[in-house]
């Protein structure tokens, strides 16, 4: 055997040993930390069947490095009041839901709020800009997408003006949704001296904690007294009157009252997580009741708030006695939610699922056909909304409880993204939510069964990407 042969044999042996060591390490970590059996089996298979590449993919996309840091920050943060069943909530079928969400989030329901529904950027942007212009002490803005276009520039100017008149302004943009390689908004605000940060962003892969995590929250808090939240990003495509090339219809909400403290607290946690700066007492004024709506914030993310929004949806479905209404741009939930909706329909609950006829993610449109088929067979009514693409995220139960915010009904929102929803106990507002989106064409089993075999295979293959879509 020649020297070259010996070297080749040595390299081959070292590579084999390295592969086994890496795959074994991945296997141990998966067994200890992955709760989902499907995800665990997938990652173990990838690690063993894809030498080195499987281990690298797991290191980049499979390990949650955020959780420990988030927990450290949680211990440093002054907790809100302990949750307890609100005495002012009438005893009815949703009382167990009130108690369960309190136990789940550790947050109390806050009575005395005003919640106003706003349609797309046409209604929401002027109100948001007006509040920024009136701000006296603080402005905190978090957005998944914040474009430097005709709509975004108005926010740039308002935020810069607020900073220049002495208001404490903080702006947080997602590191992926806000433009990974280049963010015009970040550059514009940073150059103007506005404190702005990009969530989990780094140009260096080894410094990126988890490239698959994103801050999908949309939140604006003014003086700790007024807040805006919902599904609306900042971009010209959200202003329907501007006739954009790809218009997006959406729903946003203006909130005033005691629950704004919880919304400000959510922003403060995200800001501290990203920058290390703890916001001072100027951000948390004493709030008095101003309305009649009972509300509570439900944060969710791959940290201490893991799957909270998904669990709240499950609790709500189980408490429904008459109706369930879900409006979402993307529908690809896990099996527990799919099964819960189907079982609710089978016990006589009116279950309506409203989806855009065509979203802006064609693979998700393909994949959603698979879970929709058994739901329709179980008696759920699936309605398709025509263009423009509806990006709203809404849920109501029995026309008395509502769930609004940033979370889509898919695995990414429920388990990977940092999301923010608000639950509302108010019958009048729930009816308003129900009337906001009108069902159009109803999907039938024939619509799904009538497709060709290649299309069915395509849809089923797309669903395999569920954990990553």
Secondary structure as UniProt FT lines:
FT   HELIX           3..33
FT   HELIX           37..49
FT   TURN            51..52
FT   HELIX           53..57
FT   HELIX           58..62
FT   HELIX           66..76
FT   TURN            87..88
FT   TURN            93..94
FT   HELIX           95..105
FT   STRAND          110..119
FT   HELIX           120..134
FT   STRAND          138..143
FT   HELIX           150..164
FT   TURN            165..166
FT   STRAND          168..174
FT   TURN            175..179
FT   HELIX           184..191
FT   TURN            192..193
FT   STRAND          195..199
FT   HELIX           205..207
FT   TURN            211..212
FT   STRAND          219..222
FT   TURN            223..225
FT   STRAND          226..230
FT   HELIX           236..238
FT   HELIX           240..242
FT   TURN            245..246
FT   STRAND          248..249
FT   STRAND          251..256
FT   TURN            258..259
FT   HELIX           260..275
FT   HELIX           281..283
FT   STRAND          293..300
FT   TURN            304..307
FT   HELIX           308..319
FT   STRAND          323..327
FT   STRAND          331..332
FT   HELIX           335..346
FT   TURN            347..348
FT   STRAND          350..356
FT   HELIX           362..378
FT   STRAND          381..385
FT   STRAND          389..390
FT   STRAND          394..397
FT   TURN            398..400
FT   STRAND          401..405
FT   STRAND          409..410
FT   HELIX           412..416
FT   STRAND          418..425
FT   HELIX           427..436
FT   STRAND          441..443
FT   HELIX           445..449
FT   HELIX           453..463
FT   TURN            464..468
//
